[in-house]
């Protein structure tokens, strides 16, 4: 965590996004990857699934600061790794959100 913060990574909280967007260019360039834990446990090998439509707060923040939104999507991410399913997967999902 410390190394990532040192090179500029910040938590995706509302207050941190506000703080990042208030900086002067080029230090205000903010990249947000919606989804995270929620999306990770929705993975299916046969279908690409995105939870981005459930995460709209970043759009509101960008509009408040007059920021440009450049949408993007990484296809094939569900093929990169296996996620536990069934009771074990449910336990991991609960543990990851606490």
N, C-alpha and C positions, 0 to 999 in steps of 0.2 A: 503494500500500500504506500509506503513512504516514497519509494522510487517513482511510482506512477504519479503521485502528487507533485514530486520534484520536477518531472518533465511536463507537467501541465494538466494531467487528468484530474477531474473533480467529480464528486458524487452528483448524480442527476436529480438533486433536490431542487425545488422551486427557487429557494434562496440562492443556491449556487449558480443556477442558470441565469437569474437576474444579475448577479454579480459579474458573471462572465460577459454577458451581453452589454453591460454598461461600460466596459473598458473601451479604449480607443483602438481603431484598426491598426495593425493586424491582430492585436491581442484579444479581440472580441470574436474571432472566428470560433464558433461553437459547433461541435459535431455531436449529435445525440443519436444513439441507436436504441429505438424503442423496442420493447419486448422483454428482454432479460429473462428472469427466472420463469415468469408466467408462460412466455413463449417456448422456452426450452422444454417444458413438460407437455406441450401440445404437439411435439414433433411426431410425424408419421413418415415412414420410409416411402410410401407410395404417393403422398400428396404434400405440396408445399403449403404450409399454414402460417399465417401472419396474425399477430395480435395487435398490430399497429393501429387498427381502427378503434381499439379500446383505450389507446393512449393519445389523448388529444390536447393535454395541458401544454405540451411544448409548442403547439401551433399558436395557442393564445399568447404565450410568453413572447414568441417571435413577433407576432403582430403588435404587441404592446411596445416593443423596442424597434419596430420598423425593420426587422431583420429579413433577409431573403431566405426562403426555404427551398432547398434543392433536394427533392425526393430521390431515394435510391433503395434498391433491394438486392440482397445477395442471394441469388438462386443456388440451390444445391447445399445449403448449410445443413439441411437435415441428413445429408449423406456423410457428413464429416465425422460423426461420432454416434455411439449408441447411448440411449437414455434408458435407464431401468424403468420397467413398467409393472403393472399389477401392484400388489401390496407393498413391495419394496420401493417402487417408484413413488407411490403415494406417501410413504414415510419420508423419502428424500425430499419430496416437494414441501411437506410440512416443515421439516428441519431447515430447509434453505430459506424459508420465509420468516423464521424466528430470529 
